[in-house]
Amino acid sequence: MRELFEEAAGQAPPDPRESARASARPPQRKRFYKEAGVTEAEGGFAITLDGRPIRTPSGRQVVIPARTLADAVAAEWSAQGETIDPVTMPLTRIANSVVEGVVDRVELVSDDLAKYFESDLLFYRAGHPEGLVAREAAHWDPVVFWAAEALGAHFILSEGVMHVKQPDEALKAARAALPGDAWSIAALHMVTTLTGSALLALALAHGARDSGQVWVAAHVDEDWNADQWGVDEEAASRRATRFRDFEAAVAVLAAVNAPAAKGP
């Protein structure tokens, strides 16, 4: 089992797109267990295969803080057929990445995520056509305004792709609003790399935008081009793969921040 997820649970901060590609490269392994289950463990819940807890490539036991999330991970294992396909197991890949590469490096991963605030997708606007300008404003302005009003993070917007240096005060305010636990920060890192926007990820974490709004906002330009020129089937397939990982990250974020997961 360890070989299947070794690349996805590497030492770098989790990049979902690379994880998906890496997970697709190794040959699929035959299913070697009959039953997947969940059992209580120190600090949360462990996933078991025929009663034995799963571990990361380095041998760490995978312990998940929320029962609902542990059940969902176990369901991924149960859903495998004669062979195990890691690409169809995004929650398992996130769990391995968190335990293997994030729990001991939360600040480092947070810093890596925060770099996106320096050149966030939402800051660089089209100058034309008017329809695209209006669509970007409709989806992006509410998030930028929320950051200013709720967080005190006043960012500078620009037309075109020329880099604009953001105020240090805004960057610090946004960085301070990031969660401090490994599971949440790993999920937000994945949302950020999938959408190109740390600000969208932060709005999701704080409930200022729901997952559907975030996904649509991240693809305003892409959807505009599709409306004008038609859908590129290859691009649509890649987007569907990214969306599966996005949904998994959203599920992790929701599960670990639910009242039951936080305890009394």
TASUL-V300173 format. One record per helix or strand of 3 or more residues. SS is the DSSP state (~ for helix, > for strand). FROM is the first residue (numbers start at 0). LEN is the number of residues. If there is no record, write none. Layout:
SS&FROM&LEN + SS&FROM&LEN
This chain:
~&1&4 + ~&15&10 + >&35&6 + >&43&6 + ~&66&12 + ~&85&3 + ~&89&13 + ~&105&14 + ~&120&3 + ~&129&22 + ~&167&9 + ~&181&14 + ~&197&8 + ~&210&8 + ~&219&10 + ~&232&24 + ~&258&4
